[in-house]
Each structure stands twice: as C-alpha cells, then as structure tokens.
Amino acid sequence: MQITRTIPFRRMMRHCSHRFETDAETFMKPFLSFHGSAWRA
C-alpha cells in the first residue's frame, strides 16, 4: 500500500522539482548577470 502511494508521489515531486529548477534558473538569470556586472565594477 505504501509503495503504490510512493510511486506517484515521487513522480510528482520530481516533476515539481524540475519545474522549480527551470523557474529558478529563468528567475535568477537577470539577477546573476546584474550581480556579475556589479561585481566587475
């Protein structure tokens, strides 16, 4: 019973984590570029 519950949960967690990674990357890209330019200056 726990195995049948854990498989979809794991799949959902992996999907959410992957979506969060892509969202964080797109969100942090302008901040990282700005931080890089400010760090050089």
C-alpha positions as CSV (number, residue, x, y, z in Angstrom):
1,M,0.0,0.0,0.0
2,Q,2.8,2.4,0.8
3,I,4.7,1.5,-2.4
4,T,1.6,2.3,-4.5
5,R,1.4,5.6,-2.7
6,T,5.0,6.5,-3.0
7,I,5.5,6.0,-6.8
8,P,3.1,8.8,-7.9
9,F,4.3,11.0,-5.1
10,R,7.9,10.5,-6.2
11,R,6.9,11.3,-9.8
12,M,5.1,14.4,-8.7
13,M,8.0,15.5,-6.6
14,R,10.4,15.0,-9.4
15,H,8.2,17.0,-11.8
16,C,7.7,19.8,-9.3
17,S,11.4,20.0,-8.5
18,H,12.3,20.0,-12.2
19,R,9.8,22.8,-12.8
20,F,11.1,24.7,-9.9
21,E,14.7,24.4,-11.1
22,T,13.8,25.8,-14.5
23,D,11.7,28.6,-13.0
24,A,14.6,29.4,-10.6
25,E,17.1,29.5,-13.5
26,T,15.0,31.8,-15.6
27,F,14.3,34.0,-12.5
28,M,17.9,34.1,-11.4
29,K,19.4,34.7,-14.8
30,P,18.9,38.5,-14.9
31,F,19.9,38.8,-11.2
32,L,23.1,36.8,-11.8
33,S,24.0,38.9,-14.9
34,F,23.4,42.1,-12.9
35,H,25.4,40.8,-9.9
36,G,28.2,39.8,-12.3
37,S,28.4,43.3,-13.8
38,A,28.2,45.0,-10.4
39,W,30.9,42.6,-9.1
40,R,33.2,43.5,-12.0
41,A,32.6,47.3,-11.5
